Amino acid sequence: MSPVTTEPDLEASIAAVEDEFGRLFHRARTQWRLAAARVHPDLQPTGYKVIATLVTRGPAHAGSLAEELQIDKSLLSRQLRQLEELGLTESRVDEHDARSRVIAATPLAIKQVGEVKAENRAAMRERLHEWEPGEIALFAKLLGRLL
């Protein structure tokens, strides 16, 4: 018979999850800052999120990027201008609608972001190397369920 979770136990567990997510988000912000600097010393963390998204999903319209990243269009516009100045993005005519433009990552950005992501995956593997494969799968499943 499994123990019954009392309300104080539930509240304490939820508070612990919230605390751990706070730590996780702080670490993620730090990682974005470090990743941005590895791609280019002048790149801002938000710019890294933009370029990493473009590398992962491919070319996109600015409006859909702003929506996906949940950032203001004017902030995105400034980031895209900087990314283009740094040689990390290019604007092209949309092959499906010649009246609009899409933003694409350059080969340099693909290489730089790929290296950063490979380093991050290696660090994650190192942190999880003592976990059982089933634990990792359960962790991924539970995170997916939460999100």
Secondary structure, DSSP 8 states (H G I E B T S, - for coil): ------HHHHHHHHHHHHHHHHHHHHHHHHHHHHHHHHH-TT--HHHHHHHHHHHHH--B-HHHHHHHHT--HHHHHHHHHHHHHTTSEEEEEETTEEEEEEEEE-HHHHHHHHHHHHHHHHHHHHHHTTS-HHHHHHHHHHHHHH-
